Amino acid sequence: MQKALFLDRDGVINVEKDYLYKIEDFEFIDGIMELSRYYQDSGYKIFVVTNQSGIARKYYTEKDFLKLSSWMIREFEKNNINIYKVYYCPHHPDISGKCSCRKPHVGMLLQAKKEFDIDLKNSIIIGDKERDIEAGLNAGLRETYLFDESETIKDSKATKIVSKLNDIWKK
């Protein structure tokens, strides 16, 4: 079985901007490439797990999301980092009904486990919302990091709350 690093997108890979779908608005967070390279070099497969309710809300299309995701993956590849897959939930419970993929549910993580033989208990999730942490815990991950650049979150179920991504891998 393979261990994985699960990354939320908005607020972890890129600067949080409401319903981001345009390449020109995408801005990488400082340290994401170094963090990803560290974990890749340590034997982790890297996946993105992201709620994208903007699709259900019709702020952008699934095609728009996939175009941005392809561009983002190529940017990681330019840094010799392989994103194995981007899992996304296009739903919103008030619009499209309940689903099993929207974090804090575990659908995306279980799909990665099934497709890539992932050892969830030895995998890691990094998110910027408590629902990211809860998804990891609900899936059996023992290591979870809540990324909070603003340093405003004081209480979390996460293994650790960090304000800089390099606080995770430069222990």
ABEGO torsion letter per residue (X at the ends): XBBBBBBBBBGAABBBBBGBABAAABBBBBGAAAAAAAAAAAGBBBBBBBBBAAAAAGABBAAAAAAAAAAAAAAAAAAGBBBABBBBBABBAAAAEBBAABOABAAAAAAAAAAAGBBAAABBBBBABAAAAAAAAAAGBABBBBBBAAGABABBABABBBABAAAAABX
